[in-house]
Amino acid sequence: MQRPGDGVTLMAVFFTSDTHFGDHRTINIHRRPFASVAEMDATLVTRWNAVIGPADTVWHLGDVARRPGDVPGLLARLNGIKHLLRGNNDPSATCAAEGWSSVQDYAEIEAEGHAIVLCHYPFRSWNGQHRRAINLHGHSHGKLKPMPRQFDVGVDVHGFAPVSLAQLLPAEAPKA
């Protein structure tokens, strides 16, 4: 992200989940609009790199790829500084792959003035929920009823690309 005229590159923060690279089952189960795994994987890489710059941070909220052996090569092809929040389809080899800046099951971060609770799984309640904290998750592939301040960041919900917090949050009314 660059401010006009200042020449300074600013890091942006993005979120994604449930890429399921290399997994033919995901095309059928979640009715993804791809004729093949190769087409799905190419689209996921292209859309990721169209949104994410080299200095951007990406929180991947789990379910990366079907074959753990493919993960290091995928991470090398994907822009950004990548953090993994382990999903139910992420074996130890995926978590140990070179290219992750961190790997954990749960994280609480602050971004753009918001407290954010991150996990692969959606919560009914989360730390800070009643103090306007936001819960970002994957796992459900867009099939859960929305809750206030809770967002599914999975690729199935967001055009097969990572998403920014600004894209998730409703626009705030101008202050008078």
C-alpha positions as CSV (number, residue, x, y, z in Angstrom):
1,M,0.0,0.0,0.0
2,Q,1.5,3.3,-1.0
3,R,0.4,6.8,-0.1
4,P,0.4,9.1,-3.2
5,G,3.5,11.2,-3.5
6,D,5.3,10.0,-0.4
7,G,7.2,7.1,-1.9
8,V,6.8,5.1,1.4
9,T,5.5,1.6,1.2
10,L,3.2,0.6,4.1
11,M,2.5,-2.9,5.2
12,A,-1.1,-4.0,4.9
13,V,-2.7,-6.9,6.8
14,F,-4.9,-9.5,5.0
15,F,-6.8,-12.6,6.0
16,T,-7.7,-15.8,4.2
17,S,-8.6,-19.4,4.9
18,D,-9.6,-22.7,3.3
19,T,-7.5,-22.5,0.2
20,H,-7.3,-26.3,0.0
21,F,-4.6,-26.2,-2.7
22,G,-4.4,-29.5,-4.6
23,D,-7.6,-30.9,-3.2
24,H,-10.1,-32.1,-5.9
25,R,-12.7,-33.0,-3.2
26,T,-13.1,-29.3,-2.3
27,I,-14.2,-28.5,-5.9
28,N,-17.1,-30.9,-5.6
29,I,-18.0,-30.5,-1.9
30,H,-18.0,-26.7,-1.9
31,R,-19.1,-26.4,-5.6
32,R,-16.1,-24.3,-6.6
33,P,-16.3,-23.1,-10.2
34,F,-13.2,-24.8,-11.5
35,A,-12.9,-27.6,-14.1
36,S,-9.7,-29.0,-12.5
37,V,-7.4,-28.8,-9.5
38,A,-4.8,-27.1,-11.7
39,E,-7.2,-24.4,-12.6
40,M,-8.2,-23.9,-9.0
41,D,-4.7,-23.7,-7.8
42,A,-3.6,-21.3,-10.6
43,T,-6.5,-19.0,-9.8
44,L,-5.8,-19.0,-6.1
45,V,-2.1,-18.1,-6.6
46,T,-3.0,-15.4,-9.2
47,R,-5.6,-13.8,-7.1
48,W,-3.5,-14.0,-3.9
49,N,-0.6,-12.3,-5.7
50,A,-2.8,-9.7,-7.3
51,V,-3.9,-8.5,-3.8
52,I,-0.8,-9.2,-1.6
53,G,2.5,-7.4,-2.0
54,P,5.9,-8.7,-0.7
55,A,5.7,-6.6,2.5
56,D,2.1,-7.3,3.3
57,T,1.1,-9.6,6.2
58,V,-1.3,-12.5,5.5
59,W,-3.0,-14.5,8.3
60,H,-4.0,-17.9,6.8
61,L,-6.7,-19.3,9.1
62,G,-6.1,-22.9,8.1
63,D,-6.7,-25.7,5.6
64,V,-3.9,-24.8,3.3
65,A,-3.3,-27.8,1.0
66,R,-4.1,-31.5,0.5
67,R,-0.5,-32.6,0.2
68,P,1.9,-31.2,2.9
69,G,4.8,-31.8,0.6
70,D,3.4,-29.1,-1.8
71,V,3.3,-26.4,0.9
72,P,6.9,-25.1,0.8
73,G,6.7,-24.6,-3.0
74,L,3.3,-22.9,-2.7
75,L,4.5,-20.6,0.1
76,A,7.5,-19.6,-2.1
77,R,5.1,-18.6,-4.9
78,L,2.7,-16.6,-2.7
79,N,3.6,-12.9,-1.9
80,G,3.7,-11.6,1.6
81,I,4.7,-12.5,5.2
82,K,2.6,-15.5,6.0
83,H,1.3,-16.7,9.4
84,L,-0.7,-19.9,9.8
85,L,-3.5,-20.6,12.2
86,R,-3.7,-24.4,12.0
87,G,-7.0,-25.9,10.6
88,N,-8.4,-29.4,10.9
89,N,-6.8,-30.3,7.5
90,D,-3.3,-29.0,8.4
91,P,-1.0,-31.9,9.4
92,S,2.3,-31.4,11.2
93,A,4.3,-31.3,7.9
94,T,2.2,-28.4,6.7
95,C,2.8,-26.5,9.9
96,A,6.6,-27.3,9.7
97,A,6.9,-26.1,6.1
98,E,9.5,-23.5,5.4
99,G,7.9,-20.2,4.6
100,W,5.6,-19.6,7.6
101,S,6.6,-16.6,9.8
102,S,4.5,-18.2,12.7
103,V,2.3,-21.2,13.3
104,Q,-0.3,-21.4,16.0
105,D,-3.8,-22.5,16.8
106,Y,-5.2,-19.2,18.0
107,A,-4.1,-15.6,18.0
108,E,-5.2,-12.2,19.3
109,I,-3.9,-9.3,17.3
110,E,-4.6,-5.6,16.8
111,A,-5.0,-4.2,13.3
112,E,-6.3,-0.8,12.1
113,G,-7.4,0.0,15.7
114,H,-9.4,-3.2,16.1
115,A,-8.9,-6.1,18.5
116,I,-9.1,-9.2,16.5
117,V,-9.4,-12.9,17.6
118,L,-8.2,-15.3,15.0
119,C,-8.9,-19.1,14.7
120,H,-9.7,-21.6,12.0
121,Y,-13.0,-22.3,13.8
122,P,-15.8,-19.8,14.4
123,F,-16.7,-19.1,18.0
124,R,-20.1,-18.4,19.6
125,S,-18.3,-16.1,22.0
126,W,-14.7,-14.7,22.1
127,N,-12.4,-12.6,24.2
128,G,-13.4,-9.0,24.0
129,Q,-16.6,-9.7,22.2
130,H,-18.6,-7.3,24.3
131,R,-15.8,-4.7,23.9
132,R,-16.2,-4.7,20.1
133,A,-13.5,-7.2,19.4
134,I,-13.8,-9.0,16.0
135,N,-13.7,-12.7,15.4
136,L,-12.2,-13.9,12.0
137,H,-12.5,-17.5,11.1
138,G,-12.6,-20.1,8.3
139,H,-13.8,-23.7,8.3
140,S,-17.4,-23.1,7.4
141,H,-17.0,-22.1,3.7
142,G,-19.6,-19.4,4.0
143,K,-22.3,-21.7,5.3
144,L,-22.9,-20.2,8.8
145,K,-25.4,-17.6,9.7
146,P,-23.6,-14.3,10.3
147,M,-23.1,-12.9,13.8
148,P,-22.2,-9.3,14.7
149,R,-18.4,-8.7,14.4
150,Q,-17.7,-12.2,13.2
151,F,-16.5,-12.8,9.7
152,D,-15.6,-15.9,7.6
153,V,-12.4,-15.1,5.7
154,G,-12.4,-18.2,3.6
155,V,-11.7,-18.0,-0.1
156,D,-15.1,-19.4,-1.0
157,V,-16.7,-16.2,0.4
158,H,-14.2,-13.7,-1.0
159,G,-13.7,-14.4,-4.7
160,F,-10.9,-16.9,-4.0
161,A,-8.5,-14.1,-2.7
162,P,-7.3,-12.8,0.7
163,V,-9.4,-10.0,2.2
164,S,-8.5,-6.9,4.2
165,L,-10.2,-5.8,7.4
166,A,-11.6,-2.7,5.5
167,Q,-13.3,-5.1,3.1
168,L,-15.0,-7.0,5.9
169,L,-16.2,-4.1,8.1
170,P,-19.2,-2.0,7.2
171,A,-18.3,1.5,6.3
172,E,-18.4,3.9,9.3
173,A,-20.6,6.9,9.1
174,P,-18.7,10.2,8.8
175,K,-18.3,12.0,12.1
176,A,-20.2,15.3,12.4
